């Protein structure tokens, strides 16, 4: 049994491996600890330290997960003072999806307690998908794997969740092909981030809001994650639009450049050229970056309202930014 440190700093976007590391830590406790979760953009360090220092009525050990610590500012004296004399039986895990944080935070944790979980390479993502289907006696062809990786966020948890849903839809006796996945990822009856993208690209505010509410109420996405998935999809449509409008490629050439092989995908990307301009999608991505920052700064209660406001500016105002946001840097467009 590994000796637990009083605190850890877990960085990076690879959620699946991060959760596996936390599971290993849990096995090192003498019993079942009480687990608390907080987000730095809504809970100050004082409350987190109070939770660590106060004993639990139900367990002798405590694990506190403090997420999004990249949003913290200041010298972090409260955390620094706590870690000079940490509570017995308590473990603090500070987390961020970023691969680095301010020195005022990283300096609090020794190297032995700092782990970076890097985003998987494309071949590693493919291995996750193929391995999942093999373990469940399913087969999936290479084109379907590539399409799934285009449409689903690339961390282990999101990929395996998507794969698990697909095994409920298809029989194991036939290989899953790209054409099988398109109706699920583009027009699935169960509302998901991709049906939200479809409604947004159709410039249907009412249906976009309905889909967003369904997804958020189901609890499998939070507003920040949902905005991130939508932004990634809009960025791909912007790439296609630039190829068509600025480089004057044909629809077939642009689809080939972005490796859009399915007929339905090509049809939907081409429809974007009739509904959106390059400027509108550029402004939509700049605005998404600003709203992402605002969401992280606000409490969880305000995040759904900010997401609604983003959809309004995106759809009803054609991506035009409020005056206060017009100074946003353009680098967010160039990823």
C-alpha positions in Angstrom: 0.0 0.0 0.0 1.6 3.3 -1.1 2.0 6.0 1.5 -0.4 8.9 0.8 0.9 12.5 0.5 -1.1 15.3 2.1 -1.7 16.9 -1.2 -1.5 16.3 -5.0 -1.7 18.5 -8.1 -3.2 16.7 -11.1 -3.0 18.6 -14.4 -4.0 17.9 -18.0 -7.0 17.1 -20.1 -6.9 13.3 -20.0 -9.7 12.7 -17.6 -9.8 8.9 -17.8 -6.2 8.4 -16.6 -6.6 11.1 -14.0 -9.6 9.2 -12.6 -7.7 6.0 -12.6 -4.9 7.7 -10.6 -7.5 8.9 -8.0 -8.9 5.4 -7.8 -5.5 4.1 -7.0 -5.1 6.7 -4.3 -8.5 5.7 -2.8 -7.2 2.1 -2.4 -4.3 3.4 -0.3 -6.6 4.7 2.5 -7.1 2.4 5.5 -10.8 2.5 5.0 -13.4 4.3 2.9 -12.8 8.1 3.1 -15.4 10.8 2.9 -15.1 12.5 -0.5 -15.9 16.2 -1.1 -15.7 18.0 -4.5 -15.3 21.7 -5.0 -14.6 24.1 -8.0 -12.2 26.9 -7.5 -14.3 29.3 -9.5 -17.1 29.0 -6.9 -15.5 27.9 -3.6 -12.7 29.9 -2.0 -9.6 28.1 -0.5 -10.8 29.1 3.0 -13.8 26.7 2.7 -11.7 23.9 1.3 -9.2 24.2 4.1 -12.0 24.2 6.6 -13.4 21.0 5.2 -9.9 19.4 5.4 -9.4 20.5 9.0 -12.8 19.5 10.3 -13.3 15.9 11.1 -16.1 13.9 9.6 -18.9 12.3 11.6 -19.0 9.4 9.2 -15.4 8.6 8.3 -11.9 9.0 9.9 -10.3 9.9 6.6 -11.1 12.6 4.1 -10.4 13.2 0.4 -11.1 16.7 -1.0 -11.0 17.3 -4.7 -10.5 20.9 -5.6 -11.0 21.4 -9.3 -10.3 24.2 -11.8 -7.5 25.6 -9.6 -6.1 27.4 -12.7 -8.8 30.0 -12.0 -7.4 30.8 -8.6 -5.5 34.1 -8.2 -3.4 35.7 -5.6 -0.6 34.3 -3.4 -2.6 31.3 -1.9 -1.4 32.0 1.6 -4.4 30.0 3.0 -3.4 26.8 1.2 0.3 27.4 1.9 -0.3 27.8 5.6 -2.5 24.7 5.7 0.1 22.5 3.9 2.8 23.4 6.3 0.7 21.5 8.9 -1.9 19.4 7.1 -4.7 17.6 8.9 -4.1 14.0 9.8 -6.1 11.6 7.6 -6.9 14.3 5.0 -5.8 14.4 1.4 -6.2 17.4 -0.9 -6.2 16.9 -4.6 -6.0 20.1 -6.7 -6.9 19.6 -10.3 -6.9 21.5 -13.6 -7.5 20.6 -17.2 -4.6 22.8 -18.1 -1.1 21.3 -18.3 0.4 24.1 -16.1 -0.8 26.5 -13.4 0.5 29.6 -11.7 3.7 29.2 -9.7 1.7 30.3 -6.6 -0.2 27.0 -6.9 2.4 24.6 -8.4 5.0 25.6 -5.7 2.7 24.3 -3.0 3.0 20.7 -4.1 6.3 18.7 -4.3 7.2 17.0 -7.6 6.3 13.6 -6.2 2.7 14.8 -5.9 2.5 16.5 -9.2 1.2 14.6 -12.2 0.4 15.8 -15.7 -2.1 13.7 -17.7 -1.4 14.8 -21.3 -4.0 14.6 -24.1 -3.8 11.3 -25.9 -2.1 11.1 -29.3 -4.4 10.1 -32.2 -3.1 6.6 -32.3 -3.7 6.2 -28.5 -7.3 7.4 -29.0 -7.8 4.9 -31.7 -6.4 2.2 -29.4 -8.9 3.2 -26.7 -11.8 2.8 -29.1 -10.6 -0.4 -30.7 -9.7 -1.9 -27.4 -13.1 -1.1 -25.9 -15.0 -2.9 -28.8 -12.7 -5.9 -28.7 -13.3 -6.4 -24.9 -17.0 -6.4 -25.6 -16.7 -8.7 -28.7 -17.6 -6.0 -31.2 -15.8 -5.0 -34.4 -15.4 -1.5 -35.8 -13.8 -0.5 -39.1 -11.0 2.1 -39.4 -13.3 4.8 -41.1 -15.8 4.5 -38.2 -13.0 4.9 -35.7 -11.7 8.0 -37.4 -15.2 9.5 -37.6 -15.9 8.8 -33.9 -12.7 10.5 -32.9 -13.7 13.6 -35.0 -17.0 13.8 -33.2 -16.3 12.9 -29.6 -14.0 14.8 -27.1 -10.7 12.8 -27.0 -10.3 11.9 -23.4 -10.6 8.3 -22.3 -13.8 8.8 -20.3 -15.7 10.5 -23.1 -14.5 7.9 -25.7 -15.5 4.9 -23.6 -18.9 6.4 -22.7 -19.6 6.9 -26.5 -18.5 3.4 -27.2 -20.7 2.0 -24.5 -23.7 3.8 -25.9 -22.9 2.4 -29.4 -22.9 -1.2 -28.1 -26.5 -0.7 -27.0 -27.4 0.3 -30.5 -25.7 -2.3 -32.7 -25.5 -6.1 -32.7 -22.1 -7.6 -32.2 -22.3 -9.9 -35.2 -21.7 -7.1 -37.8 -18.8 -4.7 -38.0 -19.7 -1.1 -37.2 -19.1 1.2 -40.1 -19.0 4.9 -40.5 -22.5 5.0 -42.1 -23.9 3.3 -39.0 -22.6 6.1 -36.8 -23.7 9.1 -38.7 -27.4 8.9 -37.8 -26.4 8.4 -34.1 -23.9 11.3 -34.0 -25.8 13.7 -36.2 -29.4 12.8 -35.8 -29.7 10.8 -32.6 -33.2 11.0 -31.1 -31.5 11.4 -27.7 -30.4 14.9 -27.5 -26.7 15.4 -27.1 -24.0 18.0 -27.8 -24.0 17.0 -31.5 -27.7 17.6 -31.9 -27.2 20.9 -30.2 -24.5 21.7 -32.9 -27.0 20.8 -35.6 -29.7 23.1 -34.2 -27.2 26.0 -33.8 -26.0 25.6 -37.4 -29.6 25.7 -38.5 -29.9 29.0 -36.6 -32.9 27.7 -34.7 -32.6 29.4 -31.3 -35.7 27.9 -29.8 -34.7 24.3 -30.6 -31.1 25.0 -29.6 -32.2 26.2 -26.1 -34.5 23.1 -25.8 -31.6 20.7 -26.6 -29.2 22.5 -24.3 -31.7 22.3 -21.4 -32.3 18.5 -22.0 -28.5 17.8 -22.1 -27.9 19.9 -18.9 -30.8 18.4 -17.0 -29.6 14.9 -17.8 -26.4 15.8 -16.0 -23.9 14.2 -18.4 -22.5 17.6 -19.5 -22.0 20.8 -17.6 -22.3 24.2 -19.4 -18.5 24.7 -19.7 -18.0 21.2 -21.2 -20.9 21.7 -23.5 -19.6 25.0 -24.8 -16.2 23.4 -25.4 -17.7 20.6 -27.6 -19.9 23.2 -29.5 -16.8 25.3 -30.1 -14.8 22.4 -31.5 -17.6 21.6 -33.9 -18.0 25.3 -35.0 -14.2 25.5 -35.6 -14.4 22.6 -38.0 -17.2 24.2 -39.9 -15.2 27.4 -40.0 -12.3 25.5 -41.5 -14.6 24.2 -44.2 -16.1 27.6 -44.8 -12.7 29.1 -45.3 -11.8 26.5 -47.8 -14.9 27.1 -49.8 -15.1 30.9 -49.5 -11.5 32.0 -49.3 -9.5 29.3 -51.0 -12.4 28.7 -53.5 -12.2 25.0 -53.3 -15.1 22.9 -54.6 -17.3 21.1 -52.1 -15.6 17.8 -52.9 -12.1 19.3 -52.5 -13.0 20.9 -49.2 -14.5 17.7 -47.9 -11.4 15.8 -48.9 -9.2 18.3 -47.2 -11.1 17.8 -43.9 -11.5 14.1 -44.5 -15.3 14.3 -44.5 -16.2 11.0 -46.1 -19.8 10.4 -45.2 -22.6 11.8 -47.5 -24.5 13.2 -44.5 -21.5 14.9 -43.0 -20.7 16.5 -46.4 -24.3 17.7 -46.8 -24.3 19.3 -43.4 -21.0 21.1 -43.8 -22.0 22.4 -47.2 -25.3 23.7 -45.7 -23.1 25.9 -43.4 -21.9 27.8 -46.5 -25.5 28.9 -47.1 -26.3 29.9 -43.6 -23.1 31.3 -42.1 -20.4 33.7 -43.2 -16.7 33.3 -42.2 -16.9 36.5 -40.1 -19.9 35.2 -38.2 -18.2 31.9 -37.2 -15.0 33.7 -36.4 -16.9 36.0 -34.0 -18.8 33.0 -32.6 -15.5 31.4 -31.6 -14.1 34.7 -30.1 -17.3 35.0 -28.1 -17.2 31.4 -27.0 -13.7 32.0 -25.6 -15.0 35.0 -23.6 -18.0 33.1 -22.3 -15.9 30.2 -21.3 -13.8 32.6 -19.1 -16.9 34.2 -17.7 -18.4 30.8 -16.8 -15.3 29.7 -15.0 -15.3 32.9 -13.0 -19.0 32.6 -12.1 -20.8 30.2 -9.8 -22.4 27.1 -11.2 -25.8 28.6 -10.8 -25.0 31.3 -13.4 -23.4 29.1 -15.9 -26.6 27.8 -17.6 -27.8 31.4 -18.0 -24.5 32.4 -19.5 -24.8 29.5 -21.9 -28.3 30.7 -23.0 -26.9 34.2 -23.5 -24.1 32.8 -25.7 -26.6 31.0 -27.9 -28.7 34.2 -28.2 -25.7 36.3 -29.4 -24.5 33.4 -31.6 -27.8 32.7 -33.4 -30.0 35.8 -33.2 -27.2 38.4 -33.6 -25.3 36.4 -36.2 -22.2 36.0 -34.0 -21.9 39.8 -33.5 -20.2 40.5 -30.2 -21.4 42.9 -27.5 -19.3 46.0 -27.4 -17.6 45.0 -24.2 -16.2 41.9 -25.8 -14.8 43.4 -29.0 -11.2 43.6 -27.7 -10.9 39.8 -27.4 -7.6 38.5 -28.9 -7.9 36.7 -32.3 -5.5 33.8 -31.4 -8.6 31.7 -30.4 -9.5 31.4 -34.1 -6.2 29.9 -35.2 -6.1 26.6 -33.4 
